Amino acid sequence: MAKHSVILFKPFPMAVGQKIHIDGGPRGGDWEVIGVSERKVKLRCPVSFREFEWDRFCYSVDEQQDREWPQKD
């Protein structure tokens, strides 16, 4: 198999009580994590105190060099 530069996306393990900042996008800004489930995250704006529940969408990103792609299962 050939080796490539591959971008890896991993769901970020959010926890209730975390203060987060989303850089860019329609949900950009400061938030407090007030609920987390397998599929949903509930965030509260620290300014307006409005609460929103969305499908989990935050990911940590890494780039790896010389990685086999596509991977064999």
C-alpha positions as CSV (number, residue, x, y, z in Angstrom):
1,M,0.0,0.0,0.0
2,A,1.1,3.5,-0.7
3,K,1.9,6.0,2.1
4,H,0.1,9.4,2.2
5,S,-0.5,12.4,4.4
6,V,-3.8,11.8,6.1
7,I,-6.0,14.1,8.2
8,L,-7.5,12.3,11.3
9,F,-10.7,13.6,12.9
10,K,-11.6,12.3,16.4
11,P,-14.7,13.3,18.4
12,F,-13.6,15.6,21.2
13,P,-14.5,14.1,24.7
14,M,-16.5,17.0,26.1
15,A,-17.4,17.1,29.8
16,V,-20.1,19.0,31.7
17,G,-18.6,22.2,33.1
18,Q,-16.0,22.8,30.4
19,K,-15.6,26.3,29.1
20,I,-15.0,26.2,25.3
21,H,-14.4,28.5,22.4
22,I,-15.5,27.5,18.9
23,D,-13.3,29.3,16.4
24,G,-15.4,30.1,13.3
25,G,-18.6,28.7,11.8
26,P,-22.2,29.4,12.8
27,R,-21.7,28.3,16.4
28,G,-18.5,30.3,16.8
29,G,-17.8,31.9,20.2
30,D,-17.7,31.1,23.9
31,W,-19.8,28.4,25.4
32,E,-20.2,26.4,28.6
33,V,-20.9,22.6,28.2
34,I,-24.0,21.8,30.3
35,G,-24.9,18.4,28.9
36,V,-23.3,15.6,27.0
37,S,-24.7,12.3,25.7
38,E,-23.5,9.8,23.2
39,R,-25.1,11.8,20.3
40,K,-25.8,15.3,21.7
41,V,-24.1,18.2,23.4
42,K,-25.9,20.9,25.2
43,L,-24.2,24.3,25.4
44,R,-25.1,27.6,27.1
45,C,-24.0,31.1,26.0
46,P,-22.3,32.9,28.9
47,V,-23.6,36.2,27.7
48,S,-27.3,35.6,26.8
49,F,-27.6,32.4,28.9
50,R,-29.5,30.9,26.0
51,E,-29.1,27.1,25.8
52,F,-28.8,25.0,22.6
53,E,-28.7,21.2,22.1
54,W,-27.0,20.0,18.9
55,D,-25.7,16.8,17.5
56,R,-22.0,16.4,18.6
57,F,-19.9,18.3,16.2
58,C,-16.5,19.1,17.8
59,Y,-13.5,17.2,16.7
60,S,-9.8,17.3,17.5
61,V,-7.7,17.1,14.4
62,D,-4.3,15.6,13.7
63,E,-2.2,15.1,10.5
64,Q,0.0,12.1,10.1
65,Q,2.7,11.6,7.5
66,D,3.6,8.3,5.8
67,R,0.3,6.7,6.8
68,E,-1.2,3.8,4.9
69,W,-4.3,4.9,3.0
70,P,-6.8,3.5,2.5
71,Q,-6.4,1.4,5.6
72,K,-7.1,-2.3,5.6
73,D,-9.8,-3.3,8.1
